[in-house]
């Protein structure tokens, strides 16, 4: 006759969801990110836009050429006239107070900002991917572990009941063992639900269908922290935040230079060649050349206040970076410390699981032979289960801590 707890265990194992058809490795997920991640695509397009704007700003150094075809018909003193014209015009700015140079420099700064923004997005997505992947692995391992614990609790209950039936154990121990089994069954249910929901973050990062069914295998790439504490000041200078700040400062300085150009004269050269006449194609040649020197003497104070505003923006950019630099150094220190601690936590957790497994084997044998009490054996069993749960959690936390350390530096798995 099958005992009730054994029947419950059998039904639980047979009714659990079937394994998903699609299995992804971390490398597979990384390729999906490159192909589907909307945030990454948007950042890449923003960088392309900044490059185009920079190229467009160089056009001010080149002549502007246009062609015109004209037709005119009119009447003067009841005399009708008709005329055609075809002209080619060219203008070239020779000097405009260094405004063109400032505009190029401003767009170079904006390009640096866009490049830094892309680095930041890549680092964030790398963190999201590694964290989400590690979370799914954790969910899978937790589900496997809880099922193993459920089986262990069922076996323990069988052993306690046999001892109770032979008069070597009390009723309270049987009831407590049954409660442990019910808790294990609940833990399996929670693990199954967590497994189903843990994939949502990975779906978002990889761009998979919201109702995609899949599992993951393997693990996210790992590396060990340096044995030598890095120079956080130097690392801060290599972060995308530093690059972004430098770009913003350059753009602000260029904006200040551009505002000063309004106080200087502008010199333009122009020329045109063409034909005019009363019929098409006009046969009379015409040409002209000219130069224009213009200087704004008074603009109602606009140029003065624009210059003051640009100078203030430059100070804002410089002081914003000074404050941000200190914050970045603090974040780097914290992230590195958390990473190194997480690595050691895994080693400690592994040691506890190894010790707990050996003690559990010895304790089970001693209890089965009547050499130890239920309470002593129960504590050993609970310790092992606690160690095993903690081990899966610490392994996930290690991956997340390393991903955060990489994100803080502005690096990751995306090139």
Beta strands, then each sheet from edge to edge (+ up, - down):
strand 1: 22-24
strand 2: 64-76
strand 3: 79-95
strand 4: 214-216
strand 5: 266-277
strand 6: 284-294
sheet 1: 1+ 4+
sheet 2: 2+ 3- 5+ 6-
end
